[in-house]
Amino acid sequence: MLNLSMFNGPYSFIGLLMLSNVFMTFAWYAHLKNLSSKPWWIAVLVSWFIAFFEYALQVPANRLGFQHFSLGQLKIAQEAITLSVFIPFAVFYMGEPFKLDYLWAGACLLGAVYFMFRS
């Protein structure tokens, strides 16, 4: 089991959320590259298996974060982390071209982070 006492500080949840998002991103999108020739139900089963590890990290991360931050702050932090994990995944793993739109979306999310955490 994951011992939450090994994490301290209000921002310790971020590392767990980043790892969780790596698993989430692979569960959601890697089957498009790796399992495209397989039946959809195989992709579902593989994705569920990967998602188990996502949840094993995400649940403790949110419990840690909720000790210091509001639910809205946790959600916005999650979205910003998701984009920071998704862009390298899309470019390096899936072979998508990098687009300036990723930067604009990131700027918008940083604005959301600012507004949620400013008080």
Jmol script that loads the backbone (N, CA, C; Angstrom):
load data "model"
ATOM      1  N   MET A   1       0.841  -1.188   0.000  1.00  0.00           N
ATOM      2  CA  MET A   1       0.000   0.000   0.000  1.00  0.00           C
ATOM      3  C   MET A   1       0.880   1.243   0.000  1.00  0.00           C
ATOM      4  N   LEU A   2       0.346   2.290  -0.528  1.00  0.00           N
ATOM      5  CA  LEU A   2       1.045   3.569  -0.585  1.00  0.00           C
ATOM      6  C   LEU A   2       0.912   4.265   0.756  1.00  0.00           C
ATOM      7  N   ASN A   3       2.034   4.547   1.404  1.00  0.00           N
ATOM      8  CA  ASN A   3       2.028   5.215   2.697  1.00  0.00           C
ATOM      9  C   ASN A   3       2.031   6.724   2.460  1.00  0.00           C
ATOM     10  N   LEU A   4       0.894   7.367   2.721  1.00  0.00           N
ATOM     11  CA  LEU A   4       0.765   8.795   2.456  1.00  0.00           C
ATOM     12  C   LEU A   4       1.615   9.637   3.380  1.00  0.00           C
ATOM     13  N   SER A   5       2.063   9.098   4.509  1.00  0.00           N
ATOM     14  CA  SER A   5       2.869   9.887   5.436  1.00  0.00           C
ATOM     15  C   SER A   5       4.248  10.204   4.861  1.00  0.00           C
ATOM     16  N   MET A   6       4.651   9.506   3.798  1.00  0.00           N
ATOM     17  CA  MET A   6       5.952   9.807   3.201  1.00  0.00           C
ATOM     18  C   MET A   6       5.911  11.098   2.387  1.00  0.00           C
ATOM     19  N   PHE A   7       4.725  11.623   2.153  1.00  0.00           N
ATOM     20  CA  PHE A   7       4.567  12.882   1.441  1.00  0.00           C
ATOM     21  C   PHE A   7       4.203  13.952   2.454  1.00  0.00           C
ATOM     22  N   ASN A   8       4.877  15.076   2.385  1.00  0.00           N
ATOM     23  CA  ASN A   8       4.475  16.181   3.240  1.00  0.00           C
ATOM     24  C   ASN A   8       4.540  17.469   2.442  1.00  0.00           C
ATOM     25  N   GLY A   9       3.841  18.450   2.884  1.00  0.00           N
ATOM     26  CA  GLY A   9       3.787  19.710   2.173  1.00  0.00           C
ATOM     27  C   GLY A   9       2.534  19.806   1.334  1.00  0.00           C
ATOM     28  N   PRO A  10       2.068  21.026   1.150  1.00  0.00           N
ATOM     29  CA  PRO A  10       0.790  21.211   0.453  1.00  0.00           C
ATOM     30  C   PRO A  10       0.808  20.846  -1.026  1.00  0.00           C
ATOM     31  N   TYR A  11       1.960  20.830  -1.658  1.00  0.00           N
ATOM     32  CA  TYR A  11       2.008  20.544  -3.099  1.00  0.00           C
ATOM     33  C   TYR A  11       2.518  19.143  -3.419  1.00  0.00           C
ATOM     34  N   SER A  12       2.607  18.279  -2.420  1.00  0.00           N
ATOM     35  CA  SER A  12       3.115  16.934  -2.648  1.00  0.00           C
ATOM     36  C   SER A  12       2.202  16.096  -3.535  1.00  0.00           C
ATOM     37  N   PHE A  13       0.942  16.486  -3.651  1.00  0.00           N
ATOM     38  CA  PHE A  13       0.002  15.738  -4.478  1.00  0.00           C
ATOM     39  C   PHE A  13       0.324  15.853  -5.970  1.00  0.00           C
ATOM     40  N   ILE A  14       1.062  16.880  -6.359  1.00  0.00           N
ATOM     41  CA  ILE A  14       1.317  17.129  -7.780  1.00  0.00           C
ATOM     42  C   ILE A  14       2.105  15.998  -8.422  1.00  0.00           C
ATOM     43  N   GLY A  15       3.113  15.495  -7.757  1.00  0.00           N
ATOM     44  CA  GLY A  15       3.903  14.392  -8.313  1.00  0.00           C
ATOM     45  C   GLY A  15       3.064  13.152  -8.562  1.00  0.00           C
ATOM     46  N   LEU A  16       2.204  12.829  -7.596  1.00  0.00           N
ATOM     47  CA  LEU A  16       1.324  11.668  -7.772  1.00  0.00           C
ATOM     48  C   LEU A  16       0.340  11.890  -8.914  1.00  0.00           C
ATOM     49  N   LEU A  17      -0.182  13.117  -9.024  1.00  0.00           N
ATOM     50  CA  LEU A  17      -1.104  13.405 -10.130  1.00  0.00           C
ATOM     51  C   LEU A  17      -0.396  13.323 -11.477  1.00  0.00           C
ATOM     52  N   MET A  18       0.862  13.732 -11.530  1.00  0.00           N
ATOM     53  CA  MET A  18       1.598  13.629 -12.798  1.00  0.00           C
ATOM     54  C   MET A  18       1.769  12.164 -13.200  1.00  0.00           C
ATOM     55  N   LEU A  19       2.163  11.330 -12.247  1.00  0.00           N
ATOM     56  CA  LEU A  19       2.291   9.899 -12.550  1.00  0.00           C
ATOM     57  C   LEU A  19       0.944   9.295 -12.925  1.00  0.00           C
ATOM     58  N   SER A  20      -0.083   9.671 -12.197  1.00  0.00           N
ATOM     59  CA  SER A  20      -1.435   9.201 -12.501  1.00  0.00           C
ATOM     60  C   SER A  20      -1.828   9.573 -13.923  1.00  0.00           C
ATOM     61  N   ASN A  21      -1.495  10.784 -14.329  1.00  0.00           N
ATOM     62  CA  ASN A  21      -1.849  11.244 -15.666  1.00  0.00           C
ATOM     63  C   ASN A  21      -1.099  10.514 -16.771  1.00  0.00           C
ATOM     64  N   VAL A  22       0.103  10.065 -16.483  1.00  0.00           N
ATOM     65  CA  VAL A  22       0.825   9.256 -17.472  1.00  0.00           C
ATOM     66  C   VAL A  22       0.020   7.985 -17.750  1.00  0.00           C
ATOM     67  N   PHE A  23      -0.411   7.311 -16.688  1.00  0.00           N
ATOM     68  CA  PHE A  23      -1.223   6.105 -16.861  1.00  0.00           C
ATOM     69  C   PHE A  23      -2.550   6.434 -17.544  1.00  0.00           C
ATOM     70  N   MET A  24      -3.194   7.530 -17.118  1.00  0.00           N
ATOM     71  CA  MET A  24      -4.479   7.909 -17.697  1.00  0.00           C
ATOM     72  C   MET A  24      -4.355   8.163 -19.199  1.00  0.00           C
ATOM     73  N   THR A  25      -3.325   8.894 -19.571  1.00  0.00           N
ATOM     74  CA  THR A  25      -3.146   9.233 -20.981  1.00  0.00           C
ATOM     75  C   THR A  25      -2.919   7.979 -21.813  1.00  0.00           C
ATOM     76  N   PHE A  26      -2.121   7.056 -21.312  1.00  0.00           N
ATOM     77  CA  PHE A  26      -1.920   5.799 -22.033  1.00  0.00           C
ATOM     78  C   PHE A  26      -3.211   4.987 -22.086  1.00  0.00           C
ATOM     79  N   ALA A  27      -3.962   4.963 -20.993  1.00  0.00           N
ATOM     80  CA  ALA A  27      -5.223   4.211 -20.985  1.00  0.00           C
ATOM     81  C   ALA A  27      -6.216   4.792 -21.988  1.00  0.00           C
ATOM     82  N   TRP A  28      -6.255   6.098 -22.103  1.00  0.00           N
ATOM     83  CA  TRP A  28      -7.232   6.749 -22.973  1.00  0.00           C
ATOM     84  C   TRP A  28      -6.841   6.728 -24.445  1.00  0.00           C
ATOM     85  N   TYR A  29      -5.542   6.851 -24.747  1.00  0.00           N
ATOM     86  CA  TYR A  29      -5.161   7.106 -26.137  1.00  0.00           C
ATOM     87  C   TYR A  29      -4.184   6.118 -26.766  1.00  0.00           C
ATOM     88  N   ALA A  30      -3.387   5.390 -25.990  1.00  0.00           N
ATOM     89  CA  ALA A  30      -2.369   4.523 -26.589  1.00  0.00           C
ATOM     90  C   ALA A  30      -2.978   3.410 -27.436  1.00  0.00           C
ATOM     91  N   HIS A  31      -4.190   2.986 -27.103  1.00  0.00           N
ATOM     92  CA  HIS A  31      -4.825   1.927 -27.895  1.00  0.00           C
ATOM     93  C   HIS A  31      -5.065   2.373 -29.337  1.00  0.00           C
ATOM     94  N   LEU A  32      -5.142   3.692 -29.570  1.00  0.00           N
ATOM     95  CA  LEU A  32      -5.331   4.183 -30.936  1.00  0.00           C
ATOM     96  C   LEU A  32      -4.133   3.843 -31.819  1.00  0.00           C
ATOM     97  N   LYS A  33      -2.978   3.763 -31.211  1.00  0.00           N
ATOM     98  CA  LYS A  33      -1.761   3.419 -31.943  1.00  0.00           C
ATOM     99  C   LYS A  33      -1.462   1.925 -31.860  1.00  0.00           C
ATOM    100  N   ASN A  34      -1.597   1.359 -30.671  1.00  0.00           N
ATOM    101  CA  ASN A  34      -1.111  -0.002 -30.437  1.00  0.00           C
ATOM    102  C   ASN A  34      -2.151  -1.085 -30.689  1.00  0.00           C
ATOM    103  N   LEU A  35      -3.429  -0.769 -30.549  1.00  0.00           N
ATOM    104  CA  LEU A  35      -4.455  -1.807 -30.650  1.00  0.00           C
ATOM    105  C   LEU A  35      -5.489  -1.493 -31.731  1.00  0.00           C
ATOM    106  N   SER A  36      -5.146  -0.673 -32.684  1.00  0.00           N
ATOM    107  CA  SER A  36      -6.131  -0.250 -33.683  1.00  0.00           C
ATOM    108  C   SER A  36      -6.643  -1.407 -34.536  1.00  0.00           C
ATOM    109  N   SER A  37      -5.866  -2.475 -34.658  1.00  0.00           N
ATOM    110  CA  SER A  37      -6.318  -3.612 -35.456  1.00  0.00           C
ATOM    111  C   SER A  37      -7.062  -4.665 -34.618  1.00  0.00           C
ATOM    112  N   LYS A  38      -7.151  -4.443 -33.320  1.00  0.00           N
ATOM    113  CA  LYS A  38      -7.834  -5.387 -32.428  1.00  0.00           C
ATOM    114  C   LYS A  38      -9.280  -4.953 -32.242  1.00  0.00           C
ATOM    115  N   PRO A  39     -10.149  -5.874 -31.821  1.00  0.00           N
ATOM    116  CA  PRO A  39     -11.534  -5.487 -31.506  1.00  0.00           C
ATOM    117  C   PRO A  39     -11.564  -4.458 -30.374  1.00  0.00           C
ATOM    118  N   TRP A  40     -12.591  -3.622 -30.380  1.00  0.00           N
ATOM    119  CA  TRP A  40     -12.680  -2.543 -29.393  1.00  0.00           C
ATOM    120  C   TRP A  40     -12.697  -3.057 -27.967  1.00  0.00           C
ATOM    121  N   TRP A  41     -13.285  -4.224 -27.736  1.00  0.00           N
ATOM    122  CA  TRP A  41     -13.389  -4.731 -26.371  1.00  0.00           C
ATOM    123  C   TRP A  41     -12.035  -5.119 -25.800  1.00  0.00           C
ATOM    124  N   ILE A  42     -11.098  -5.492 -26.647  1.00  0.00           N
ATOM    125  CA  ILE A  42      -9.733  -5.761 -26.174  1.00  0.00           C
ATOM    126  C   ILE A  42      -9.087  -4.454 -25.718  1.00  0.00           C
ATOM    127  N   ALA A  43      -9.302  -3.402 -26.494  1.00  0.00           N
ATOM    128  CA  ALA A  43      -8.784  -2.084 -26.098  1.00  0.00           C
ATOM    129  C   ALA A  43      -9.393  -1.644 -24.769  1.00  0.00           C
ATOM    130  N   VAL A  44     -10.672  -1.930 -24.565  1.00  0.00           N
ATOM    131  CA  VAL A  44     -11.330  -1.581 -23.304  1.00  0.00           C
ATOM    132  C   VAL A  44     -10.670  -2.331 -22.141  1.00  0.00           C
ATOM    133  N   LEU A  45     -10.477  -3.618 -22.291  1.00  0.00           N
ATOM    134  CA  LEU A  45      -9.880  -4.407 -21.212  1.00  0.00           C
ATOM    135  C   LEU A  45      -8.457  -3.946 -20.895  1.00  0.00           C
ATOM    136  N   VAL A  46      -7.666  -3.714 -21.937  1.00  0.00           N
ATOM    137  CA  VAL A  46      -6.297  -3.225 -21.718  1.00  0.00           C
ATOM    138  C   VAL A  46      -6.331  -1.853 -21.051  1.00  0.00           C
ATOM    139  N   SER A  47      -7.220  -0.977 -21.514  1.00  0.00           N
ATOM    140  CA  SER A  47      -7.333   0.360 -20.933  1.00  0.00           C
ATOM    141  C   SER A  47      -7.777   0.295 -19.476  1.00  0.00           C
ATOM    142  N   TRP A  48      -8.704  -0.578 -19.155  1.00  0.00           N
ATOM    143  CA  TRP A  48      -9.135  -0.730 -17.763  1.00  0.00           C
ATOM    144  C   TRP A  48      -7.971  -1.193 -16.887  1.00  0.00           C
ATOM    145  N   PHE A  49      -7.170  -2.099 -17.412  1.00  0.00           N
ATOM    146  CA  PHE A  49      -6.010  -2.576 -16.658  1.00  0.00           C
ATOM    147  C   PHE A  49      -5.055  -1.419 -16.363  1.00  0.00           C
ATOM    148  N   ILE A  50      -4.773  -0.617 -17.381  1.00  0.00           N
ATOM    149  CA  ILE A  50      -3.881   0.539 -17.199  1.00  0.00           C
ATOM    150  C   ILE A  50      -4.514   1.551 -16.251  1.00  0.00           C
ATOM    151  N   ALA A  51      -5.826   1.765 -16.381  1.00  0.00           N
ATOM    152  CA  ALA A  51      -6.526   2.747 -15.549  1.00  0.00           C
ATOM    153  C   ALA A  51      -6.503   2.370 -14.073  1.00  0.00           C
ATOM    154  N   PHE A  52      -6.400   1.086 -13.773  1.00  0.00           N
ATOM    155  CA  PHE A  52      -6.284   0.691 -12.372  1.00  0.00           C
ATOM    156  C   PHE A  52      -5.108   1.404 -11.705  1.00  0.00           C
ATOM    157  N   PHE A  53      -3.980   1.442 -12.399  1.00  0.00           N
ATOM    158  CA  PHE A  53      -2.788   2.084 -11.842  1.00  0.00           C
ATOM    159  C   PHE A  53      -2.963   3.603 -11.765  1.00  0.00           C
ATOM    160  N   GLU A  54      -3.694   4.146 -12.712  1.00  0.00           N
ATOM    161  CA  GLU A  54      -4.015   5.576 -12.645  1.00  0.00           C
ATOM    162  C   GLU A  54      -4.766   5.878 -11.353  1.00  0.00           C
ATOM    163  N   TYR A  55      -5.803   5.105 -11.072  1.00  0.00           N
ATOM    164  CA  TYR A  55      -6.606   5.337  -9.874  1.00  0.00           C
ATOM    165  C   TYR A  55      -5.819   5.066  -8.604  1.00  0.00           C
ATOM    166  N   ALA A  56      -4.911   4.094  -8.646  1.00  0.00           N
ATOM    167  CA  ALA A  56      -4.099   3.785  -7.471  1.00  0.00           C
ATOM    168  C   ALA A  56      -3.198   4.962  -7.087  1.00  0.00           C
ATOM    169  N   LEU A  57      -2.913   5.846  -8.026  1.00  0.00           N
ATOM    170  CA  LEU A  57      -2.129   7.050  -7.753  1.00  0.00           C
ATOM    171  C   LEU A  57      -3.014   8.279  -7.575  1.00  0.00           C
ATOM    172  N   GLN A  58      -4.077   8.361  -8.347  1.00  0.00           N
ATOM    173  CA  GLN A  58      -4.944   9.538  -8.350  1.00  0.00           C
ATOM    174  C   GLN A  58      -5.722   9.688  -7.047  1.00  0.00           C
ATOM    175  N   VAL A  59      -6.239   8.597  -6.507  1.00  0.00           N
ATOM    176  CA  VAL A  59      -7.031   8.681  -5.276  1.00  0.00           C
ATOM    177  C   VAL A  59      -6.179   9.194  -4.110  1.00  0.00           C
ATOM    178  N   PRO A  60      -4.994   8.615  -3.861  1.00  0.00           N
ATOM    179  CA  PRO A  60      -4.174   9.179  -2.780  1.00  0.00           C
ATOM    180  C   PRO A  60      -3.735  10.616  -3.061  1.00  0.00           C
ATOM    181  N   ALA A  61      -3.475  10.937  -4.321  1.00  0.00           N
ATOM    182  CA  ALA A  61      -3.078  12.308  -4.661  1.00  0.00           C
ATOM    183  C   ALA A  61      -4.174  13.293  -4.296  1.00  0.00           C
ATOM    184  N   ASN A  62      -5.409  12.967  -4.647  1.00  0.00           N
ATOM    185  CA  ASN A  62      -6.513  13.871  -4.321  1.00  0.00           C
ATOM    186  C   ASN A  62      -6.767  13.936  -2.817  1.00  0.00           C
ATOM    187  N   ARG A  63      -6.571  12.848  -2.121  1.00  0.00           N
ATOM    188  CA  ARG A  63      -6.724  12.886  -0.664  1.00  0.00           C
ATOM    189  C   ARG A  63      -5.677  13.792  -0.034  1.00  0.00           C
ATOM    190  N   LEU A  64      -4.448  13.703  -0.536  1.00  0.00           N
ATOM    191  CA  LEU A  64      -3.397  14.594  -0.038  1.00  0.00           C
ATOM    192  C   LEU A  64      -3.716  16.052  -0.366  1.00  0.00           C
ATOM    193  N   GLY A  65      -4.069  16.296  -1.607  1.00  0.00           N
ATOM    194  CA  GLY A  65      -4.347  17.661  -2.036  1.00  0.00           C
ATOM    195  C   GLY A  65      -5.519  18.287  -1.323  1.00  0.00           C
ATOM    196  N   PHE A  66      -6.544  17.483  -1.028  1.00  0.00           N
ATOM    197  CA  PHE A  66      -7.761  18.000  -0.395  1.00  0.00           C
ATOM    198  C   PHE A  66      -7.519  18.427   1.056  1.00  0.00           C
ATOM    199  N   GLN A  67      -6.394  18.012   1.618  1.00  0.00           N
ATOM    200  CA  GLN A  67      -6.032  18.468   2.963  1.00  0.00           C
ATOM    201  C   GLN A  67      -5.641  19.944   2.964  1.00  0.00           C
ATOM    202  N   HIS A  68      -5.263  20.471   1.792  1.00  0.00           N
ATOM    203  CA  HIS A  68      -4.748  21.836   1.707  1.00  0.00           C
ATOM    204  C   HIS A  68      -5.514  22.724   0.728  1.00  0.00           C
ATOM    205  N   PHE A  69      -6.239  22.122  -0.214  1.00  0.00           N
ATOM    206  CA  PHE A  69      -6.855  22.899  -1.288  1.00  0.00           C
ATOM    207  C   PHE A  69      -8.327  22.529  -1.446  1.00  0.00           C
ATOM    208  N   SER A  70      -9.054  23.424  -2.105  1.00  0.00           N
ATOM    209  CA  SER A  70     -10.470  23.176  -2.365  1.00  0.00           C
ATOM    210  C   SER A  70     -10.623  22.187  -3.521  1.00  0.00           C
ATOM    211  N   LEU A  71     -11.816  21.690  -3.673  1.00  0.00           N
ATOM    212  CA  LEU A  71     -12.112  20.769  -4.769  1.00  0.00           C
ATOM    213  C   LEU A  71     -11.872  21.431  -6.124  1.00  0.00           C
ATOM    214  N   GLY A  72     -12.288  22.674  -6.273  1.00  0.00           N
ATOM    215  CA  GLY A  72     -12.062  23.402  -7.527  1.00  0.00           C
ATOM    216  C   GLY A  72     -10.590  23.583  -7.831  1.00  0.00           C
ATOM    217  N   GLN A  73      -9.798  23.867  -6.812  1.00  0.00           N
ATOM    218  CA  GLN A  73      -8.355  24.005  -7.020  1.00  0.00           C
ATOM    219  C   GLN A  73      -7.737  22.683  -7.450  1.00  0.00           C
ATOM    220  N   LEU A  74      -8.184  21.587  -6.844  1.00  0.00           N
ATOM    221  CA  LEU A  74      -7.671  20.270  -7.245  1.00  0.00           C
ATOM    222  C   LEU A  74      -8.016  19.974  -8.704  1.00  0.00           C
ATOM    223  N   LYS A  75      -9.239  20.305  -9.109  1.00  0.00           N
ATOM    224  CA  LYS A  75      -9.672  20.018 -10.478  1.00  0.00           C
ATOM    225  C   LYS A  75      -8.869  20.824 -11.488  1.00  0.00           C
ATOM    226  N   ILE A  76      -8.662  22.102 -11.222  1.00  0.00           N
ATOM    227  CA  ILE A  76      -7.899  22.940 -12.161  1.00  0.00           C
ATOM    228  C   ILE A  76      -6.440  22.495 -12.214  1.00  0.00           C
ATOM    229  N   ALA A  77      -5.872  22.136 -11.067  1.00  0.00           N
ATOM    230  CA  ALA A  77      -4.508  21.607 -11.058  1.00  0.00           C
ATOM    231  C   ALA A  77      -4.439  20.343 -11.899  1.00  0.00           C
ATOM    232  N   GLN A  78      -5.436  19.472 -11.758  1.00  0.00           N
ATOM    233  CA  GLN A  78      -5.500  18.233 -12.545  1.00  0.00           C
ATOM    234  C   GLN A  78      -5.523  18.528 -14.038  1.00  0.00           C
ATOM    235  N   GLU A  79      -6.310  19.499 -14.447  1.00  0.00           N
ATOM    236  CA  GLU A  79      -6.411  19.831 -15.874  1.00  0.00           C
ATOM    237  C   GLU A  79      -5.094  20.373 -16.413  1.00  0.00           C
ATOM    238  N   ALA A  80      -4.423  21.209 -15.635  1.00  0.00           N
ATOM    239  CA  ALA A  80      -3.129  21.746 -16.070  1.00  0.00           C
ATOM    240  C   ALA A  80      -2.095  20.631 -16.178  1.00  0.00           C
ATOM    241  N   ILE A  81      -2.101  19.716 -15.210  1.00  0.00           N
ATOM    242  CA  ILE A  81      -1.183  18.579 -15.250  1.00  0.00           C
ATOM    243  C   ILE A  81      -1.501  17.682 -16.431  1.00  0.00           C
ATOM    244  N   THR A  82      -2.788  17.480 -16.696  1.00  0.00           N
ATOM    245  CA  THR A  82      -3.187  16.644 -17.835  1.00  0.00           C
ATOM    246  C   THR A  82      -2.612  17.176 -19.136  1.00  0.00           C
ATOM    247  N   LEU A  83      -2.706  18.470 -19.360  1.00  0.00           N
ATOM    248  CA  LEU A  83      -2.173  19.049 -20.597  1.00  0.00           C
ATOM    249  C   LEU A  83      -0.653  18.936 -20.638  1.00  0.00           C
ATOM    250  N   SER A  84       0.009  19.117 -19.496  1.00  0.00           N
ATOM    251  CA  SER A  84       1.472  19.031 -19.481  1.00  0.00           C
ATOM    252  C   SER A  84       1.961  17.609 -19.743  1.00  0.00           C
ATOM    253  N   VAL A  85       1.144  16.605 -19.442  1.00  0.00           N
ATOM    254  CA  VAL A  85       1.488  15.213 -19.750  1.00  0.00           C
ATOM    255  C   VAL A  85       1.062  14.859 -21.174  1.00  0.00           C
ATOM    256  N   PHE A  86      -0.088  15.374 -21.589  1.00  0.00           N
ATOM    257  CA  PHE A  86      -0.634  15.023 -22.901  1.00  0.00           C
ATOM    258  C   PHE A  86       0.236  15.524 -24.059  1.00  0.00           C
ATOM    259  N   ILE A  87       0.747  16.733 -23.966  1.00  0.00           N
ATOM    260  CA  ILE A  87       1.511  17.298 -25.096  1.00  0.00           C
ATOM    261  C   ILE A  87       2.733  16.442 -25.431  1.00  0.00           C
ATOM    262  N   PRO A  88       3.597  16.109 -24.454  1.00  0.00           N
ATOM    263  CA  PRO A  88       4.726  15.229 -24.822  1.00  0.00           C
ATOM    264  C   PRO A  88       4.264  13.856 -25.317  1.00  0.00           C
ATOM    265  N   PHE A  89       3.190  13.329 -24.739  1.00  0.00           N
ATOM    266  CA  PHE A  89       2.654  12.045 -25.201  1.00  0.00           C
ATOM    267  C   PHE A  89       2.227  12.141 -26.663  1.00  0.00           C
ATOM    268  N   ALA A  90       1.484  13.187 -26.999  1.00  0.00           N
ATOM    269  CA  ALA A  90       0.984  13.345 -28.368  1.00  0.00           C
ATOM    270  C   ALA A  90       2.128  13.515 -29.360  1.00  0.00           C
ATOM    271  N   VAL A  91       3.115  14.294 -28.985  1.00  0.00           N
ATOM    272  CA  VAL A  91       4.211  14.597 -29.908  1.00  0.00           C
ATOM    273  C   VAL A  91       5.190  13.434 -30.011  1.00  0.00           C
ATOM    274  N   PHE A  92       5.662  12.930 -28.866  1.00  0.00           N
ATOM    275  CA  PHE A  92       6.732  11.940 -28.891  1.00  0.00           C
ATOM    276  C   PHE A  92       6.241  10.504 -29.036  1.00  0.00           C
ATOM    277  N   TYR A  93       5.124  10.157 -28.424  1.00  0.00           N
ATOM    278  CA  TYR A  93       4.641   8.784 -28.492  1.00  0.00           C
ATOM    279  C   TYR A  93       3.727   8.562 -29.698  1.00  0.00           C
ATOM    280  N   MET A  94       2.782   9.469 -29.886  1.00  0.00           N
ATOM    281  CA  MET A  94       1.819   9.296 -30.976  1.00  0.00           C
ATOM    282  C   MET A  94       2.307   9.877 -32.297  1.00  0.00           C
ATOM    283  N   GLY A  95       3.372  10.678 -32.261  1.00  0.00           N
ATOM    284  CA  GLY A  95       3.923  11.225 -33.497  1.00  0.00           C
ATOM    285  C   GLY A  95       3.130  12.383 -34.081  1.00  0.00           C
ATOM    286  N   GLU A  96       2.317  13.038 -33.266  1.00  0.00           N
ATOM    287  CA  GLU A  96       1.551  14.197 -33.731  1.00  0.00           C
ATOM    288  C   GLU A  96       2.488  15.400 -33.856  1.00  0.00           C
ATOM    289  N   PRO A  97       2.235  16.266 -34.802  1.00  0.00           N
ATOM    290  CA  PRO A  97       3.076  17.472 -34.885  1.00  0.00           C
ATOM    291  C   PRO A  97       2.755  18.426 -33.731  1.00  0.00           C
ATOM    292  N   PHE A  98       3.791  19.120 -33.258  1.00  0.00           N
ATOM    293  CA  PHE A  98       3.568  20.122 -32.213  1.00  0.00           C
ATOM    294  C   PHE A  98       2.855  21.315 -32.839  1.00  0.00           C
ATOM    295  N   LYS A  99       1.863  21.831 -32.119  1.00  0.00           N
ATOM    296  CA  LYS A  99       1.090  22.969 -32.606  1.00  0.00           C
ATOM    297  C   LYS A  99       1.151  24.099 -31.595  1.00  0.00           C
ATOM    298  N   LEU A 100       1.156  25.319 -32.094  1.00  0.00           N
ATOM    299  CA  LEU A 100       1.092  26.469 -31.196  1.00  0.00           C
ATOM    300  C   LEU A 100      -0.189  26.471 -30.377  1.00  0.00           C
ATOM    301  N   ASP A 101      -1.219  25.825 -30.884  1.00  0.00           N
ATOM    302  CA  ASP A 101      -2.474  25.755 -30.137  1.00  0.00           C
ATOM    303  C   ASP A 101      -2.278  25.106 -28.772  1.00  0.00           C
ATOM    304  N   TYR A 102      -1.305  24.190 -28.648  1.00  0.00           N
ATOM    305  CA  TYR A 102      -1.002  23.603 -27.352  1.00  0.00           C
ATOM    306  C   TYR A 102      -0.545  24.694 -26.380  1.00  0.00           C
ATOM    307  N   LEU A 103       0.281  25.610 -26.869  1.00  0.00           N
ATOM    308  CA  LEU A 103       0.744  26.700 -26.009  1.00  0.00           C
ATOM    309  C   LEU A 103      -0.386  27.628 -25.619  1.00  0.00           C
ATOM    310  N   TRP A 104      -1.273  27.925 -26.558  1.00  0.00           N
ATOM    311  CA  TRP A 104      -2.405  28.799 -26.242  1.00  0.00           C
ATOM    312  C   TRP A 104      -3.336  28.126 -25.233  1.00  0.00           C
ATOM    313  N   ALA A 105      -3.572  26.845 -25.412  1.00  0.00           N
ATOM    314  CA  ALA A 105      -4.399  26.118 -24.445  1.00  0.00           C
ATOM    315  C   ALA A 105      -3.730  26.106 -23.075  1.00  0.00           C
ATOM    316  N   GLY A 106      -2.410  25.926 -23.065  1.00  0.00           N
ATOM    317  CA  GLY A 106      -1.670  25.963 -21.803  1.00  0.00           C
ATOM    318  C   GLY A 106      -1.761  27.323 -21.137  1.00  0.00           C
ATOM    319  N   ALA A 107      -1.686  28.381 -21.923  1.00  0.00           N
ATOM    320  CA  ALA A 107      -1.815  29.729 -21.366  1.00  0.00           C
ATOM    321  C   ALA A 107      -3.197  29.932 -20.748  1.00  0.00           C
ATOM    322  N   CYS A 108      -4.217  29.439 -21.421  1.00  0.00           N
ATOM    323  CA  CYS A 108      -5.573  29.539 -20.860  1.00  0.00           C
ATOM    324  C   CYS A 108      -5.679  28.767 -19.550  1.00  0.00           C
ATOM    325  N   LEU A 109      -5.084  27.574 -19.500  1.00  0.00           N
ATOM    326  CA  LEU A 109      -5.117  26.795 -18.266  1.00  0.00           C
ATOM    327  C   LEU A 109      -4.324  27.474 -17.153  1.00  0.00           C
ATOM    328  N   LEU A 110      -3.207  28.097 -17.498  1.00  0.00           N
ATOM    329  CA  LEU A 110      -2.468  28.836 -16.480  1.00  0.00           C
ATOM    330  C   LEU A 110      -3.310  29.977 -15.928  1.00  0.00           C
ATOM    331  N   GLY A 111      -4.100  30.619 -16.785  1.00  0.00           N
ATOM    332  CA  GLY A 111      -5.034  31.641 -16.313  1.00  0.00           C
ATOM    333  C   GLY A 111      -6.036  31.044 -15.348  1.00  0.00           C
ATOM    334  N   ALA A 112      -6.566  29.871 -15.678  1.00  0.00           N
ATOM    335  CA  ALA A 112      -7.512  29.203 -14.785  1.00  0.00           C
ATOM    336  C   ALA A 112      -6.857  28.858 -13.458  1.00  0.00           C
ATOM    337  N   VAL A 113      -5.618  28.371 -13.513  1.00  0.00           N
ATOM    338  CA  VAL A 113      -4.880  28.064 -12.287  1.00  0.00           C
ATOM    339  C   VAL A 113      -4.714  29.333 -11.448  1.00  0.00           C
ATOM    340  N   TYR A 114      -4.343  30.415 -12.095  1.00  0.00           N
ATOM    341  CA  TYR A 114      -4.177  31.677 -11.370  1.00  0.00           C
ATOM    342  C   TYR A 114      -5.468  32.075 -10.642  1.00  0.00           C
ATOM    343  N   PHE A 115      -6.576  32.050 -11.357  1.00  0.00           N
ATOM    344  CA  PHE A 115      -7.824  32.481 -10.745  1.00  0.00           C
ATOM    345  C   PHE A 115      -8.276  31.559  -9.615  1.00  0.00           C
ATOM    346  N   MET A 116      -8.006  30.265  -9.735  1.00  0.00           N
ATOM    347  CA  MET A 116      -8.435  29.323  -8.689  1.00  0.00           C
ATOM    348  C   MET A 116      -7.531  29.388  -7.450  1.00  0.00           C
ATOM    349  N   PHE A 117      -6.264  29.745  -7.635  1.00  0.00           N
ATOM    350  CA  PHE A 117      -5.316  29.711  -6.526  1.00  0.00           C
ATOM    351  C   PHE A 117      -4.975  31.105  -5.985  1.00  0.00           C
ATOM    352  N   ARG A 118      -5.501  32.157  -6.524  1.00  0.00           N
ATOM    353  CA  ARG A 118      -5.085  33.504  -6.123  1.00  0.00           C
ATOM    354  C   ARG A 118      -5.523  33.897  -4.726  1.00  0.00           C
ATOM    355  N   SER A 119      -6.541  33.292  -4.187  1.00  0.00           N
ATOM    356  CA  SER A 119      -7.011  33.728  -2.857  1.00  0.00           C
ATOM    357  C   SER A 119      -6.308  33.015  -1.728  1.00  0.00           C
TER     358      SER A 119
END
end "model"
wireframe off; spacefill off
backbone 0.3
color backbone group
